[in-house]
Amino acid sequence: MSLNPKTWGAYKVYRDIENYIEFKRVLKKEINNPKSKFNKWKLSCNTFYTIFVTVDVDESEANLPQKIMRLRMFESLAPVHRYLDEELGFAECLTPEFNQFFDSEGNPTLTYLISYRYSFNKLSFWWVVRWSLIIPTVIIILSQLNIVQWLKSLIF
């Protein structure tokens, strides 16, 4: 185990939460600025601050293979990626997802929903579960073995 606190999991979780709060603050500022690129490109976000935009593929590209179509779509969104990554500073925090819409009969349409989700580096559901089990277990063991009382008697 390293003596550098910046390598500890708890510190990384703290930084994840701190970065997410900063992400929300910057995003709110961009949403409220009518002249921002966020509003210019008609980006939207939901309650969890997932950024999304819909993109319609040209009918001339409808016959292309799926991978080529997504690659072209990704290239057309390059200014949005640069804006989110470089100008807003969320290069390592956002994960893009491509989802195709389907019509009422279940046939794929030429409209895609591209969403950018904030992804935490260390914080996860399993990290919270693990530590919510470890900490009470350690506290119970320490109290059962009277280690705290023993340490107090040694120090004082």
N, CA, C and O of each residue as an XYZ file, in Angstrom:
624
protein
N       0.841     -1.181      0.000
C       0.000      0.000      0.000
C       0.883      1.239      0.000
O       1.835      1.334      0.774
N       0.568      2.159     -0.850
C       1.359      3.361     -1.007
C       1.061      4.378      0.090
O      -0.058      4.446      0.599
N       2.056      5.156      0.444
C       1.872      6.198      1.443
C       1.408      7.508      0.815
O       1.212      8.501      1.516
N       1.235      7.509     -0.483
C       0.747      8.688     -1.188
C      -0.782      8.666     -1.194
O      -1.376      7.819     -1.861
N      -1.430      9.578     -0.466
C      -2.900      9.552     -0.383
C      -3.592      9.700     -1.739
O      -4.739      9.275     -1.884
N      -2.931     10.287     -2.726
C      -3.558     10.471     -4.039
C      -3.777      9.151     -4.776
O      -4.513      9.104     -5.762
N      -3.141      8.082     -4.302
C      -3.326      6.778     -4.925
C      -4.361      5.936     -4.199
O      -4.689      4.840     -4.655
N      -4.880      6.418     -3.090
C      -5.856      5.670     -2.307
C      -7.223      5.757     -2.961
O      -7.567      6.772     -3.567
N      -7.998      4.693     -2.838
C      -9.328      4.640     -3.422
C     -10.264      5.708     -2.894
O     -11.036      6.287     -3.658
N     -10.206      5.977     -1.599
C     -11.094      6.992     -1.006
C     -10.803      8.366     -1.587
O     -11.729      9.139     -1.830
N      -9.536      8.685     -1.813
C      -9.179      9.974     -2.417
C      -9.693     10.049     -3.851
O     -10.205     11.082     -4.281
N      -9.553      8.950     -4.584
C     -10.028      8.935     -5.974
C     -11.540      9.089     -6.036
O     -12.055      9.751     -6.937
N     -12.258      8.492     -5.096
C     -13.715      8.654     -5.033
C     -14.057     10.110     -4.721
O     -14.964     10.685     -5.323
N     -13.324     10.701     -3.773
C     -13.527     12.113     -3.442
C     -13.324     12.984     -4.684
O     -14.114     13.893     -4.940
N     -12.273     12.711     -5.450
C     -12.004     13.479     -6.688
C     -13.108     13.251     -7.719
O     -13.493     14.183     -8.425
N     -13.624     12.018     -7.815
C     -14.742     11.740     -8.725
C     -15.946     12.610     -8.386
O     -16.559     13.211     -9.268
N     -16.275     12.672     -7.111
C     -17.427     13.458     -6.681
C     -17.167     14.944     -6.908
O     -18.052     15.669     -7.363
N     -15.966     15.394     -6.596
C     -15.593     16.791     -6.814
C     -15.675     17.152     -8.300
O     -16.188     18.214     -8.653
N     -15.172     16.276     -9.165
C     -15.219     16.524    -10.615
C     -16.650     16.522    -11.140
O     -16.983     17.304    -12.030
N     -17.495     15.654    -10.599
C     -18.897     15.610    -11.039
C     -19.621     16.899    -10.642
O     -20.425     17.418    -11.417
N     -19.346     17.414     -9.455
C     -19.955     18.673     -9.031
C     -19.501     19.803     -9.947
O     -20.306     20.654    -10.323
N     -18.225     19.820    -10.307
C     -17.704     20.829    -11.235
C     -18.344     20.666    -12.617
O     -18.690     21.655    -13.264
N     -18.499     19.424    -13.066
C     -19.149     19.137    -14.342
C     -20.567     19.709    -14.366
O     -20.969     20.344    -15.341
N     -21.320     19.481    -13.290
C     -22.687     20.002    -13.202
C     -22.695     21.529    -13.220
O     -23.534     22.137    -13.884
N     -21.770     22.148    -12.500
C     -21.701     23.606    -12.438
C     -21.426     24.205    -13.825
O     -22.097     25.147    -14.244
N     -20.444     23.654    -14.522
C     -20.095     24.155    -15.852
C     -21.250     23.915    -16.831
O     -21.554     24.780    -17.653
N     -21.882     22.768    -16.747
C     -22.989     22.444    -17.642
C     -24.173     23.388    -17.422
O     -24.782     23.846    -18.388
N     -24.501     23.680    -16.174
C     -25.586     24.627    -15.882
C     -25.280     25.998    -16.463
O     -26.157     26.663    -17.014
N     -24.021     26.413    -16.332
C     -23.597     27.708    -16.881
C     -23.767     27.732    -18.399
O     -24.240     28.721    -18.959
N     -23.385     26.649    -19.057
C     -23.517     26.573    -20.509
C     -24.984     26.545    -20.947
O     -25.349     27.159    -21.949
N     -25.815     25.835    -20.197
C     -27.233     25.743    -20.533
C     -27.906     27.109    -20.403
O     -28.757     27.468    -21.217
N     -27.525     27.859    -19.387
C     -28.154     29.151    -19.127
C     -27.627     30.271    -20.019
O     -28.209     31.356    -20.056
N     -26.542     30.025    -20.733
C     -25.998     31.024    -21.653
C     -26.597     30.794    -23.034
O     -26.242     29.818    -23.696
N     -27.512     31.681    -23.495
C     -28.163     31.453    -24.792
C     -27.200     31.494    -25.978
O     -27.526     30.973    -27.045
N     -26.027     32.098    -25.817
C     -25.069     32.201    -26.918
C     -24.013     31.099    -26.883
O     -23.092     31.105    -27.700
N     -24.133     30.166    -25.963
C     -23.123     29.107    -25.852
C     -23.259     28.108    -26.999
O     -24.308     27.995    -27.633
N     -22.182     27.401    -27.241
C     -22.205     26.361    -28.276
C     -23.156     25.235    -27.891
O     -23.711     24.558    -28.756
N     -23.338     25.041    -26.601
C     -24.268     24.021    -26.120
C     -25.663     24.278    -26.696
O     -26.307     23.357    -27.198
N     -26.120     25.502    -26.625
C     -27.435     25.865    -27.161
C     -27.403     26.014    -28.681
O     -28.400     25.743    -29.351
N     -26.276     26.437    -29.222
C     -26.137     26.589    -30.677
C     -26.317     25.248    -31.386
O     -26.958     25.172    -32.434
N     -25.746     24.193    -30.807
C     -25.838     22.864    -31.415
C     -27.056     22.084    -30.936
O     -27.203     20.905    -31.259
N     -27.922     22.725    -30.178
C     -29.164     22.120    -29.686
C     -28.905     20.849    -28.877
O     -29.613     19.851    -29.005
N     -27.876     20.918    -28.047
C     -27.612     19.824    -27.120
C     -28.606     19.937    -25.975
O     -29.071     21.032    -25.660
N     -28.926     18.835    -25.366
C     -29.840     18.815    -24.217
C     -29.227     17.942    -23.136
O     -28.277     17.197    -23.375
N     -29.794     18.052    -21.943
C     -29.365     17.140    -20.883
C     -30.555     16.826    -19.999
O     -31.517     17.590    -19.922
N     -30.468     15.681    -19.331
C     -31.555     15.255    -18.456
C     -31.199     15.560    -16.998
O     -30.226     16.263    -16.725
N     -31.977     15.038    -16.085
C     -31.798     15.293    -14.651
C     -30.452     14.794    -14.142
O     -29.897     15.366    -13.204
N     -29.924     13.744    -14.744
C     -28.648     13.168    -14.313
C     -27.474     13.759    -15.086
O     -26.357     13.247    -15.012
N     -27.725     14.828    -15.820
C     -26.713     15.537    -16.596
C     -26.077     14.665    -17.677
O     -24.882     14.764    -17.955
N     -26.893     13.820    -18.270
C     -26.467     13.105    -19.460
C     -26.771     14.011    -20.643
O     -27.919     14.398    -20.858
N     -25.754     14.344    -21.398
C     -25.909     15.235    -22.549
C     -26.329     14.395    -23.738
O     -25.789     13.310    -23.955
N     -27.291     14.885    -24.513
C     -27.710     14.129    -25.684
C     -28.108     15.043    -26.822
O     -28.473     16.203    -26.627
N     -28.026     14.482    -28.017
C     -28.402     15.173    -29.244
C     -28.893     14.113    -30.234
O     -28.394     12.988    -30.247
N     -29.859     14.478    -31.050
C     -30.314     13.562    -32.096
C     -29.671     13.953    -33.415
O     -29.502     15.134    -33.717
N     -29.320     12.949    -34.187
C     -28.671     13.161    -35.478
C     -29.426     12.346    -36.512
O     -29.696     11.162    -36.311
N     -29.763     12.992    -37.623
C     -30.410     12.307    -38.740
C     -29.374     12.014    -39.813
O     -28.635     12.906    -40.230
N     -29.321     10.781    -40.254
C     -28.391     10.362    -41.289
C     -29.049     10.633    -42.640
O     -30.249     10.419    -42.810
N     -28.244     11.111    -43.606
C     -28.770     11.345    -44.954
C     -29.226     10.032    -45.580
O     -28.634      8.978    -45.350
N     -30.279     10.116    -46.367
C     -30.780      8.902    -47.017
C     -29.774      8.324    -47.999
O     -29.810      7.131    -48.298
N     -28.872      9.167    -48.505
C     -27.842      8.664    -49.429
C     -26.864      7.726    -48.705
O     -26.219      6.891    -49.338
N     -26.758      7.868    -47.387
C     -25.858      7.021    -46.609
C     -26.579      5.836    -45.972
O     -25.964      5.060    -45.240
N     -27.858      5.690    -46.238
C     -28.654      4.639    -45.597
C     -28.194      3.236    -45.995
O     -28.363      2.293    -45.222
N     -27.619      3.087    -47.183
C     -27.205      1.765    -47.659
C     -25.789      1.385    -47.219
O     -25.321      0.282    -47.503
N     -25.121      2.290    -46.536
C     -23.765      1.992    -46.072
C     -23.812      0.988    -44.925
O     -24.815      0.900    -44.218
N     -22.747      0.243    -44.741
C     -22.693     -0.655    -43.579
C     -22.783      0.152    -42.277
O     -22.394      1.318    -42.222
N     -23.295     -0.486    -41.259
C     -23.538      0.172    -39.970
C     -22.272      0.819    -39.409
O     -22.328      1.938    -38.899
N     -21.148      0.139    -39.495
C     -19.898      0.669    -38.940
C     -19.458      1.936    -39.675
O     -18.996      2.894    -39.054
N     -19.606      1.932    -41.001
C     -19.222      3.101    -41.797
C     -20.152      4.270    -41.478
O     -19.703      5.410    -41.357
N     -21.441      3.986    -41.343
C     -22.410      5.027    -41.030
C     -22.093      5.666    -39.674
O     -22.150      6.888    -39.533
N     -21.762      4.845    -38.685
C     -21.427      5.377    -37.355
C     -20.125      6.168    -37.388
O     -19.992      7.181    -36.701
N     -19.173      5.711    -38.181
C     -17.911      6.429    -38.309
C     -18.147      7.811    -38.904
O     -17.589      8.795    -38.418
N     -18.950      7.896    -39.930
C     -19.268      9.194    -40.534
C     -20.022     10.089    -39.556
O     -19.781     11.294    -39.483
N     -20.924      9.489    -38.817
C     -21.673     10.251    -37.816
C     -20.711     10.776    -36.749
O     -20.813     11.923    -36.315
N     -19.788      9.929    -36.340
C     -18.796     10.325    -35.336
C     -17.943     11.482    -35.855
O     -17.635     12.416    -35.115
N     -17.561     11.410    -37.141
C     -16.775     12.484    -37.751
C     -17.580     13.774    -37.839
O     -17.025     14.859    -37.662
N     -18.875     13.674    -38.108
C     -19.704     14.877    -38.198
C     -19.888     15.530    -36.834
O     -20.172     16.725    -36.751
N     -19.729     14.760    -35.774
C     -19.860     15.293    -34.427
C     -18.523     15.743    -33.834
O     -18.450     16.064    -32.647
N     -17.476     15.768    -34.641
C     -16.150     16.148    -34.149
C     -16.136     17.521    -33.476
O     -15.483     17.667    -32.443
N     -16.828     18.540    -34.013
C     -16.837     19.828    -33.306
C     -17.481     19.739    -31.920
O     -17.039     20.410    -30.987
N     -18.507     18.926    -31.785
C     -19.159     18.745    -30.483
C     -18.205     18.054    -29.525
O     -18.107     18.437    -28.359
N     -17.495     17.030    -30.013
C     -16.524     16.318    -29.175
C     -15.415     17.261    -28.714
O     -15.035     17.251    -27.543
N     -14.897     18.077    -29.633
C     -13.851     19.030    -29.274
C     -14.357     20.031    -28.241
O     -13.647     20.377    -27.296
N     -15.586     20.490    -28.431
C     -16.187     21.437    -27.494
C     -16.294     20.831    -26.094
O     -15.904     21.460    -25.110
N     -16.824     19.610    -26.009
C     -16.984     18.963    -24.706
C     -15.639     18.585    -24.088
O     -15.451     18.702    -22.877
N     -14.705     18.133    -24.927
C     -13.418     17.667    -24.425
C     -12.463     18.809    -24.094
O     -11.930     18.884    -22.986
N     -12.251     19.697    -25.064
C     -11.211     20.704    -24.917
C     -11.723     22.000    -24.288
O     -11.115     22.517    -23.350
N     -12.833     22.524    -24.797
C     -13.308     23.812    -24.298
C     -13.907     23.709    -22.898
O     -13.657     24.571    -22.055
N     -14.692     22.667    -22.643
C     -15.279     22.501    -21.324
C     -14.389     21.696    -20.391
O     -14.555     21.764    -19.173
N     -13.451     20.939    -20.938
C     -12.483     20.219    -20.124
C     -12.958     18.882    -19.567
O     -12.567     18.500    -18.464
N     -13.786     18.174    -20.308
C     -14.302     16.889    -19.819
C     -13.808     15.729    -20.678
O     -14.560     14.795    -20.957
N     -12.560     15.785    -21.091
C     -12.024     14.789    -22.013
C     -12.093     13.375    -21.472
O     -12.459     12.458    -22.208
N     -11.756     13.171    -20.219
C     -11.713     11.816    -19.674
C     -13.005     11.419    -18.976
O     -13.144     10.274    -18.545
N     -13.940     12.331    -18.859
C     -15.119     12.083    -18.029
C     -16.352     11.627    -18.801
O     -17.250     11.025    -18.212
N     -16.420     11.896    -20.092
C     -17.636     11.609    -20.843
C     -17.462     10.395    -21.741
O     -16.434     10.223    -22.395
N     -18.488      9.563    -21.757
C     -18.501      8.374    -22.598
C     -19.654      8.505    -23.595
O     -20.811      8.585    -23.180
N     -19.363      8.530    -24.906
C     -20.451      8.654    -25.881
C     -21.122      7.304    -26.147
O     -20.472      6.259    -26.138
N     -22.433      7.351    -26.385
C     -23.209      6.163    -26.747
C     -24.061      6.503    -27.953
O     -24.614      7.600    -28.037
N     -24.172      5.569    -28.888
C     -24.983      5.746    -30.088
C     -26.169      4.793    -30.016
O     -25.993      3.582    -29.880
N     -27.371      5.338    -30.108
C     -28.589      4.525    -30.060
C     -29.473      4.885    -31.244
O     -29.774      6.057    -31.468
N     -29.883      3.885    -31.994
C     -30.712      4.105    -33.167
C     -32.183      4.012    -32.792
O     -32.584      3.148    -32.012
N     -32.975      4.905    -33.350
C     -34.415      4.865    -33.135
C     -35.054      3.836    -34.061
O     -34.522      3.528    -35.128
N     -36.204      3.308    -33.638
C     -36.968      2.359    -34.442
C     -38.383      2.897    -34.613
O     -38.912      3.570    -33.728
N     -38.987      2.595    -35.754
C     -40.365      3.046    -35.969
C     -41.343      2.111    -35.262
O     -40.930      1.182    -34.567
N     -42.644      2.360    -35.441
C     -43.665      1.597    -34.715
C     -43.698      0.119    -35.107
O     -44.177     -0.712    -34.335
N     -43.193     -0.218    -36.297
C     -43.169     -1.619    -36.728
C     -41.867     -2.320    -36.355
O     -41.695     -3.501    -36.655
N     -40.955     -1.612    -35.708
C     -39.696     -2.225    -35.286
C     -38.582     -2.114    -36.295
O     -37.537     -2.744    -36.134
N     -38.783     -1.324    -37.336
C     -37.744     -1.130    -38.344
C     -36.826      0.023    -37.934
O     -37.297      1.033    -37.412
N     -35.523     -0.122    -38.167
C     -34.613      0.968    -37.791
C     -34.837      2.204    -38.659
O     -35.088      2.099    -39.859
N     -34.742      3.374    -38.031
C     -34.868      4.632    -38.756
C     -33.477      5.202    -38.995
O     -32.479      4.588    -38.616
N     -33.407      6.358    -39.612
C     -32.133      7.018    -39.873
C     -31.815      8.063    -38.805
O     -30.957      8.922    -39.007
N     -32.499      7.987    -37.684
C     -32.284      8.930    -36.589
C     -31.571      8.218    -35.438
O     -31.951      7.120    -35.031
N     -30.545      8.864    -34.937
C     -29.760      8.325    -33.835
C     -29.791      9.293    -32.657
O     -29.842     10.510    -32.834
N     -29.760      8.739    -31.479
C     -29.602      9.520    -30.257
C     -28.178      9.291    -29.773
O     -27.787      8.170    -29.449
N     -27.419     10.368    -29.731
C     -26.059     10.277    -29.231
C     -26.068     10.889    -27.836
O     -26.415     12.056    -27.657
N     -25.681     10.086    -26.858
C     -25.673     10.571    -25.480
C     -24.254     10.502    -24.931
O     -23.481      9.600    -25.252
N     -23.941     11.478    -24.101
C     -22.647     11.560    -23.438
C     -22.897     11.426    -21.947
O     -23.457     12.325    -21.320
N     -22.485     10.316    -21.387
C     -22.690     10.052    -19.958
C     -21.408     10.360    -19.188
O     -20.298     10.087    -19.647
N     -21.599     10.932    -18.013
C     -20.459     11.156    -17.132
C     -20.060      9.808    -16.548
O     -20.905      9.084    -16.020
N     -18.796      9.474    -16.637
C     -18.338      8.189    -16.101
C     -17.318      8.445    -14.991
O     -16.339      9.169    -15.171
N     -17.577      7.836    -13.862
C     -16.693      7.961    -12.706
C     -15.520      7.008    -12.875
O     -15.673      5.910    -13.409
N     -14.358      7.431    -12.422
C     -13.170      6.581    -12.525
C     -13.149      5.498    -11.457
O     -12.891      4.333    -11.761
N     -13.418      5.866    -10.213
C     -13.302      4.911     -9.112
C     -14.650      4.613     -8.461
O     -14.926      3.466     -8.108
N     -15.487      5.627     -8.301
C     -16.772      5.462     -7.626
C     -17.687      4.557     -8.437
O     -17.898      4.774     -9.630
N     -18.224      3.546     -7.777
C     -19.167      2.646     -8.427
C     -20.106      2.074     -7.364
O     -19.877      2.229     -6.164
N     -21.131      1.432     -7.813
C     -22.081      0.802     -6.901
C     -21.371     -0.221     -6.020
O     -21.603     -0.271     -4.812
N     -20.512     -1.029     -6.619
C     -19.824     -2.082     -5.873
C     -18.804     -1.512     -4.902
O     -18.564     -2.108     -3.852
N     -18.194     -0.367     -5.226
C     -17.270      0.268     -4.294
C     -18.028      0.685     -3.041
O     -17.550      0.467     -1.928
N     -19.214      1.287     -3.213
C     -20.030      1.719     -2.076
C     -20.471      0.511     -1.252
O     -20.399      0.544     -0.024
N     -20.927     -0.555     -1.913
C     -21.369     -1.755     -1.191
C     -20.210     -2.358     -0.399
O     -20.363     -2.702      0.773
N     -19.068     -2.480     -1.039
C     -17.915     -3.076     -0.374
C     -17.533     -2.302      0.885
O     -17.355     -2.896      1.949
N     -17.408     -0.993      0.773
C     -16.991     -0.194      1.921
C     -18.083     -0.042      2.958
O     -17.780      0.167      4.133
N     -19.346     -0.139      2.562
C     -20.422     -0.090      3.562
C     -20.495     -1.403      4.343
O     -21.141     -1.455      5.389
N     -19.856     -2.447      3.863
C     -19.739     -3.701      4.618
C     -18.441     -3.765      5.419
O     -18.426     -4.276      6.539
N     -17.362     -3.252      4.853
C     -16.054     -3.328      5.521
C     -16.007     -2.437      6.756
O     -15.569     -2.884      7.816
N     -16.442     -1.206      6.643
C     -16.332     -0.256      7.759
C     -17.121     -0.721      8.989
O     -16.555     -0.726     10.082
N     -18.398     -1.111      8.869
C     -19.092     -1.597     10.069
C     -18.459     -2.864     10.651
O     -18.445     -3.043     11.869
N     -17.941     -3.734      9.800
C     -17.288     -4.953     10.282
C     -16.059     -4.605     11.111
O     -15.850     -5.181     12.179
N     -15.255     -3.681     10.638
C     -14.066     -3.264     11.376
C     -14.462     -2.619     12.697
O     -13.834     -2.874     13.724
N     -15.494     -1.788     12.679
C     -15.953     -1.137     13.912
C     -16.438     -2.175     14.922
O     -16.127     -2.075     16.109
N     -17.190     -3.160     14.467
C     -17.689     -4.214     15.375
C     -16.529     -5.013     15.954
O     -16.514     -5.300     17.151
N     -15.570     -5.371     15.129
C     -14.412     -6.139     15.612
C     -13.619     -5.333     16.624
O     -13.220     -5.859     17.663
N     -13.387     -4.060     16.331
C     -12.636     -3.220     17.266
C     -13.373     -3.053     18.587
O     -12.753     -3.057     19.650
N     -14.678     -2.909     18.527
C     -15.428     -2.739     19.773
C     -15.526     -4.048     20.553
O     -15.504     -4.021     21.783
N     -15.633     -5.177     19.886
C     -15.718     -6.465     20.563
C     -14.403     -6.854     21.235
O     -14.399     -7.481     22.294
N     -13.313     -6.484     20.625
C     -12.007     -6.829     21.167
C     -11.464     -5.767     22.125
O     -10.359     -5.907     22.649
N     -12.230     -4.724     22.347
C     -11.834     -3.625     23.227
C     -10.486     -3.024     22.848
O      -9.727     -2.595     23.717
N     -10.196     -2.996     21.582
C      -8.921     -2.452     21.106
C      -8.859     -0.948     21.338
O      -7.793     -0.418     21.652
N      -9.972     -0.260     21.189
C      -9.987      1.179     21.405
C      -9.644      1.488     22.866
O      -8.845      2.385     23.134
N     -10.233      0.762     23.799
C      -9.931      0.968     25.217
C      -8.455      0.662     25.513
O      -7.812      1.378     26.281
N      -7.934     -0.382     24.913
C      -6.534     -0.769     25.116
C      -5.590      0.316     24.595
O      -4.594      0.646     25.238
N      -5.922      0.879     23.392
C      -5.090      1.949     22.823
C      -5.149      3.194     23.700
O      -4.132      3.864     23.885
N      -6.319      3.514     24.243
C      -6.453      4.667     25.131
C      -5.578      4.496     26.373
O      -4.933      5.441     26.828
N      -5.568      3.273     26.911
C      -4.775      3.020     28.109
C      -3.267      3.129     27.819
O      -2.499      3.529     28.694
N      -2.846      2.778     26.607
C      -1.447      2.887     26.239
C      -1.030      4.349     26.036
O       0.073      4.746     26.413
N      -1.908      5.128     25.447
C      -1.570      6.518     25.111
C      -1.646      7.408     26.345
O      -0.766      8.241     26.561
N      -2.674      7.243     27.145
C      -2.884      8.156     28.280
C      -2.429      7.546     29.530
O      -2.526      8.164     30.590
